[in-house]
């Protein structure tokens, strides 16, 4: 057994974050699981049984919520802070990027980028003072490869990759190690939320309505390649406990083949392949009478899915 660590996990109420919290708790670490949904946090605590797993409410997009969580953690750890921070909270905004509202784009970055950095800043001071610590940022293969209808989400993860690379270099002299987890197709609530957010673009007044008719069949194909989140949990454990954590963890490992293929494929060929599988072909594009120059004027709804 490796040295017991205190680990704070954001977005621990569902999917990857929940799996990571339970896995690390079973491995004997002290877990502080956070999320926005109090009922889900209590259910997680119940499932952990007698293992040391504590829960705290935390909305990464609200400064007051972050400050309350930080103060609570300092009280729980007698001012020491946590050994490791796992930034997992996030969600994915789906849809053609030119059809998304400004509010939807901002909300995507508020959670996946600005919220993550605000939480990180809150928990770094104690790590600096101790001269050691771990920051583990859960990104995605979509942080290095962009897919049609995932542009807003991919953009937020591309930003996270760059910020993590900078943090890894800047925090190294303080004894703080930064790692990125890059999951591929993983079984979670994530895909279902993506599908729900695509619904409005299937309407008759959307220029992408016929393209998205292929979405369900494509999802059925991709479902066959999904793996459970356990591999992500093991990667997070290594990043938290290893003496020499890796800069990047790609999981499952077969995902590395996709990245290698992208690296050697000319952009024109790559684009053509993705257009074909996504249904972005001339016979499926149409120009409805209601087509406008921009996205519909509507209030957006933000979802945290982790």
C-alpha positions in Angstrom: 0.0 0.0 0.0 1.3 3.4 -0.9 1.4 6.3 1.6 -2.1 7.4 2.5 -3.1 10.6 0.7 -5.8 13.2 1.3 -7.5 13.8 -2.0 -10.1 16.4 -3.0 -12.2 15.5 -6.1 -14.5 17.9 -7.9 -17.5 16.7 -9.8 -17.6 13.5 -7.7 -21.4 12.9 -7.9 -21.5 11.0 -11.1 -19.5 9.3 -13.9 -15.7 9.4 -13.7 -15.5 11.5 -10.6 -17.7 9.1 -8.6 -15.7 6.1 -9.8 -12.4 7.8 -8.9 -13.7 8.7 -5.4 -14.8 5.2 -4.6 -11.7 3.6 -6.1 -9.3 5.8 -4.1 -11.4 5.3 -0.9 -11.2 1.6 -1.3 -7.4 1.9 -1.7 -7.3 3.5 1.8 -6.9 7.2 0.9 -8.8 10.0 2.6 -11.3 11.3 0.1 -13.1 14.7 0.1 -15.7 14.3 -2.6 -17.4 17.4 -3.8 -20.2 18.3 -6.2 -23.3 20.5 -6.6 -26.0 17.9 -5.8 -26.4 17.2 -2.1 -28.5 14.1 -2.6 -25.9 12.6 -4.9 -23.1 13.4 -2.4 -25.0 11.7 0.4 -25.6 8.6 -1.8 -21.9 8.5 -2.6 -21.1 8.6 1.1 -23.5 5.8 1.8 -21.9 3.6 -0.9 -18.5 4.2 0.5 -19.7 2.4 3.7 -17.1 2.7 6.5 -14.3 3.9 4.3 -13.0 7.4 5.0 -14.9 9.5 2.4 -16.2 12.9 3.3 -18.4 15.1 1.2 -18.6 18.8 0.6 -20.9 20.9 -1.6 -18.9 22.8 -4.2 -20.0 24.7 -7.3 -16.8 25.4 -9.2 -18.4 28.4 -11.0 -19.1 30.3 -7.7 -16.4 32.0 -5.8 -18.3 31.9 -2.5 -18.8 28.2 -2.9 -15.1 27.6 -3.6 -14.1 29.7 -0.6 -16.4 27.8 1.8 -15.1 24.5 0.5 -11.5 25.7 1.0 -12.2 26.8 4.5 -13.9 23.6 5.3 -11.0 21.6 4.0 -8.5 23.6 6.0 -10.6 22.9 9.1 -10.8 19.2 8.3 -7.1 18.9 7.8 -5.9 21.1 10.7 -4.7 23.7 8.2 -2.5 21.3 6.2 -4.7 21.2 3.1 -5.0 18.3 0.7 -2.1 16.2 -0.8 -3.8 16.1 -4.2 -6.5 17.9 -6.1 -8.4 16.1 -8.8 -10.1 18.6 -11.1 -12.9 16.5 -12.7 -16.0 18.7 -12.6 -17.2 19.5 -16.1 -19.8 19.1 -18.8 -20.0 19.1 -22.5 -21.9 21.6 -24.7 -22.9 19.9 -27.9 -24.0 21.5 -31.2 -22.7 23.3 -34.3 -20.6 26.1 -33.0 -22.2 28.8 -35.2 -25.6 27.9 -33.7 -24.6 28.1 -30.1 -25.5 31.2 -28.1 -22.9 33.4 -26.4 -24.3 32.3 -23.1 -23.7 28.6 -24.0 -20.1 29.2 -25.0 -19.4 31.3 -21.9 -21.0 28.7 -19.6 -18.8 25.9 -21.2 -15.6 27.8 -20.3 -16.9 29.0 -16.9 -17.1 25.4 -15.7 -14.4 23.6 -17.7 -11.7 26.3 -17.6 -12.3 29.3 -15.3 -13.9 27.2 -12.6 -11.1 24.6 -12.7 -8.5 27.3 -12.4 -10.3 29.1 -9.5 -10.5 25.8 -7.6 -6.8 25.1 -8.3 -5.7 28.6 -7.1 -7.7 28.0 -3.9 -5.8 24.8 -2.9 -2.3 25.6 -4.1 -1.0 27.8 -1.2 -0.8 24.9 1.3 0.9 22.7 -1.3 3.5 25.5 -1.9 4.2 25.9 1.8 4.7 22.1 2.2 6.9 21.9 -0.9 4.8 19.1 -2.3 1.4 18.3 -3.9 -0.4 16.9 -6.9 -2.8 18.5 -9.3 -4.6 16.1 -11.6 -6.7 17.6 -14.4 -9.3 15.4 -16.1 -9.2 16.4 -19.8 -10.2 14.3 -22.7 -8.9 12.9 -26.0 -11.1 15.8 -27.3 -8.5 18.1 -25.8 -6.1 17.1 -28.6 -8.6 16.1 -31.4 -11.6 18.2 -32.5 -14.8 16.5 -33.6 -17.8 18.0 -35.4 -20.6 19.2 -33.1 -18.2 19.0 -30.1 -16.3 22.2 -30.9 -17.2 24.2 -27.8 -16.4 21.2 -25.5 -13.2 20.4 -27.4 -12.1 24.1 -27.3 -12.5 24.1 -23.5 -10.4 21.0 -23.2 -7.8 22.3 -25.6 -7.5 25.3 -23.2 -7.2 23.0 -20.3 -4.4 21.1 -21.9 -2.4 24.3 -22.5 -3.1 25.6 -18.9 -2.0 22.2 -17.5 1.2 22.2 -19.5 2.0 25.7 -18.2 1.1 24.8 -14.6 3.3 21.6 -14.8 6.4 23.7 -15.6 5.6 26.7 -13.3 4.8 24.6 -10.2 7.6 22.1 -10.6 10.1 24.2 -8.6 7.6 24.1 -5.6 7.5 20.3 -5.6 4.0 20.3 -7.1 3.4 17.8 -9.9 0.7 18.3 -12.5 -0.8 15.5 -14.6 -3.5 15.4 -17.3 -5.8 12.5 -17.7 -7.1 12.0 -21.3 -10.0 9.6 -21.4 -11.3 8.3 -24.7 -14.8 6.7 -25.1 -15.9 6.0 -21.5 -19.2 4.8 -20.1 -20.8 7.6 -18.1 -23.7 10.0 -18.2 -21.7 12.2 -20.5 -22.9 10.8 -23.9 -26.6 11.0 -22.8 -26.3 14.6 -21.9 -24.6 15.3 -25.2 -27.5 13.7 -27.1 -30.0 15.7 -25.1 -28.3 19.0 -26.0 -28.3 18.1 -29.7 -32.1 17.8 -29.8 -32.9 21.4 -30.6 -30.7 21.2 -33.7 -32.8 18.4 -35.1 -35.8 20.8 -35.6 -37.0 21.6 -39.1 -35.6 25.1 -39.0 -32.0 23.9 -38.3 -29.6 23.6 -41.3 -28.2 20.6 -39.5 -31.4 18.7 -39.0 -30.8 16.0 -41.6 -27.1 15.7 -40.7 -28.1 14.8 -37.1 -30.4 12.1 -38.3 -27.2 10.0 -38.3 -26.3 10.8 -34.7 -28.2 7.9 -33.1 -26.8 5.3 -35.5 -23.3 6.7 -35.0 -23.7 6.7 -31.2 -24.8 3.0 -31.4 -21.6 2.2 -33.2 -19.4 4.1 -30.7 -21.1 2.5 -27.8 -19.5 -0.8 -28.7 -16.1 0.7 -28.1 -16.8 2.3 -24.7 -15.0 1.1 -21.6 -15.8 1.6 -18.0 -14.3 4.4 -15.9 -12.2 2.1 -13.9 -9.1 2.7 -16.1 -9.4 6.4 -15.5 -9.6 5.8 -11.8 -6.4 3.7 -11.9 -4.6 6.5 -13.9 -5.7 9.1 -11.4 -4.4 6.9 -8.6 -1.0 6.6 -10.3 -0.8 10.3 -10.8 -1.7 10.9 -7.2 0.6 8.3 -5.6 3.5 7.6 -7.9 6.9 9.1 -7.2 7.2 10.0 -10.8 3.8 10.8 -12.2 3.4 11.1 -15.9 2.5 14.3 -17.6 -0.3 12.6 -19.5 -2.3 9.5 -19.1 -4.2 8.2 -22.1 -7.0 5.8 -21.2 -7.9 3.3 -22.5 -4.5 2.8 -24.2 -6.1 2.1 -27.5 -7.0 5.8 -27.6 -3.3 6.4 -28.2 -3.8 4.9 -31.6 -6.3 7.5 -32.5 -3.9 10.3 -31.6 -1.1 8.6 -33.5 -3.4 8.3 -36.6 -4.3 11.9 -36.3 -0.6 12.9 -36.2 0.2 11.2 -39.4 -2.9 11.9 -41.4 -3.1 15.1 -43.6 -5.7 17.5 -42.3 -7.7 17.4 -45.6 -8.1 13.6 -45.4 -8.8 13.7 -41.7 -11.5 16.3 -42.2 -13.1 14.4 -45.1 -13.3 11.2 -43.0 -14.9 13.0 -40.0 -17.4 14.8 -42.3 -18.4 11.5 -43.8 -18.9 9.6 -40.5 -20.7 12.7 -39.0 -23.1 13.0 -42.0 -21.8 16.4 -43.0 -22.2 15.6 -46.7 -23.8 17.9 -49.4 -26.9 15.6 -49.7 -27.8 16.1 -46.0 -27.3 19.9 -45.9 -30.4 22.0 -46.5 -31.3 25.7 -46.1 -34.6 26.1 -44.3 -36.5 29.3 -44.8 -36.1 30.2 -41.1 -32.3 30.0 -41.3 -30.6 33.0 -39.8 -27.1 34.3 -39.6 -26.6 33.1 -36.0 -27.9 31.0 -33.2 -31.4 31.3 -31.9 -32.0 34.0 -29.3 -32.7 31.9 -26.2 -31.6 31.6 -22.7 -29.1 28.8 -22.2 -29.2 26.2 -19.5 -25.9 25.0 -18.0 -25.5 21.5 -16.9 -22.8 20.0 -14.7 -22.8 16.3 -15.4 -20.0 15.2 -13.0 
